[in-house]
Amino acid sequence: MQIGLLWYDDDPQRTLEAKIGRAADRYREKYGRLPDTCYVHPQAMAAQVPLGGEIDGAAPGALQLTVPLSDSLPPEPRKGRASVAGVPGKGTLRVLSAPYILLHHFWLGENTGS
């Protein structure tokens, strides 16, 4: 991912899914497409990974999340790719931990395959 949207949310009342969902809504509002990848600080994902799962800088942990999206814009499929949204109002993102992302920050974008 070369280009994306950096989102900050430190609200302790929101779940990880809700935070990423808000960021994905903003991405869709700004770019007219849904992101398919989100990078987060390893601590943000620690509570989401099953016991024994790995989260470290050398081998970032991966997690598939279905995040709620607002219904303000209809999901649009991207050229040459399947639609990210299987159900209106929901979208699936691949969430990866990365030590270079600051805590409470979310870097969303579309995976370019590089």
C-alpha positions in Angstrom: 0.0 0.0 0.0 1.6 3.2 -1.1 -1.2 5.7 -0.5 -3.8 5.7 2.2 -5.8 7.6 4.8 -4.3 8.0 8.3 -7.0 8.1 10.9 -6.7 8.9 14.7 -9.1 7.6 17.3 -8.2 7.2 20.9 -11.8 6.9 22.3 -11.7 4.1 24.9 -15.5 3.6 24.5 -15.2 2.5 20.9 -14.2 -1.1 19.9 -11.4 -1.7 17.3 -14.1 -2.6 14.8 -16.0 0.7 15.4 -12.8 2.8 15.1 -11.8 1.1 11.8 -15.4 1.4 10.6 -15.4 5.1 11.1 -12.1 5.4 9.3 -13.4 3.3 6.4 -16.5 5.5 6.2 -14.2 8.5 5.8 -12.1 6.8 3.3 -15.1 5.9 1.2 -16.5 9.4 1.5 -13.2 10.9 0.4 -12.2 8.5 -2.4 -15.5 6.9 -3.4 -14.2 3.4 -2.8 -13.8 1.1 0.1 -10.4 0.3 1.6 -9.4 -3.3 1.8 -6.4 -3.0 4.1 -5.8 -1.4 7.5 -2.5 -1.2 9.5 -2.7 -0.7 13.2 -0.2 -0.7 16.1 0.3 -4.2 17.5 -1.2 -3.3 20.9 -4.4 -2.3 19.2 -4.9 -5.7 17.8 -3.6 -7.7 20.9 -7.1 -8.1 22.4 -8.4 -9.2 19.0 -6.0 -12.1 18.4 -6.7 -15.5 20.0 -4.3 -16.6 22.8 -1.1 -17.9 21.3 -1.4 -15.8 18.2 1.7 -13.9 17.1 1.9 -10.1 16.9 5.4 -8.7 16.5 7.4 -6.5 14.2 9.1 -9.2 12.3 5.9 -11.1 11.3 2.9 -8.8 11.6 -0.2 -10.5 12.8 -3.2 -10.5 10.4 -6.9 -10.5 11.2 -10.0 -10.4 9.1 -12.6 -8.0 10.5 -16.1 -7.3 9.2 -16.6 -3.6 10.2 -19.8 -1.7 10.2 -20.0 1.1 7.6 -22.6 3.8 7.4 -25.2 3.7 4.8 -24.5 7.3 3.6 -22.8 6.0 0.4 -23.5 2.8 -1.5 -20.5 0.4 -1.6 -18.9 0.5 -5.0 -16.8 -2.3 -6.6 -13.4 -1.3 -7.8 -12.2 -1.9 -11.3 -10.7 -5.3 -11.7 -11.5 -6.4 -8.1 -14.4 -7.9 -6.4 -16.5 -5.7 -4.2 -15.2 -5.4 -0.6 -18.8 -5.2 0.7 -20.7 -8.4 0.7 -23.6 -6.9 2.6 -24.8 -3.3 2.4 -23.6 -1.5 5.5 -20.7 -3.9 6.1 -17.3 -4.3 4.6 -14.4 -6.7 5.2 -10.9 -5.4 5.8 -7.6 -7.1 6.3 -6.2 -5.7 9.5 -2.4 -6.0 9.9 -0.3 -5.0 12.9 2.8 -2.9 12.2 5.2 -1.5 14.7 5.7 1.7 12.7 2.0 2.7 13.1 1.5 4.8 16.3 -0.9 3.7 18.9 -4.5 4.9 18.2 -3.7 5.5 14.5 -5.1 3.6 11.6 -3.6 3.6 8.1 -6.3 2.5 5.6 -6.0 2.0 1.8 -6.2 -0.4 -1.1 -3.6 -3.1 -1.4 -1.8 -2.6 -4.7 -0.1 -6.0 -4.5 3.4 -4.5 -3.9 
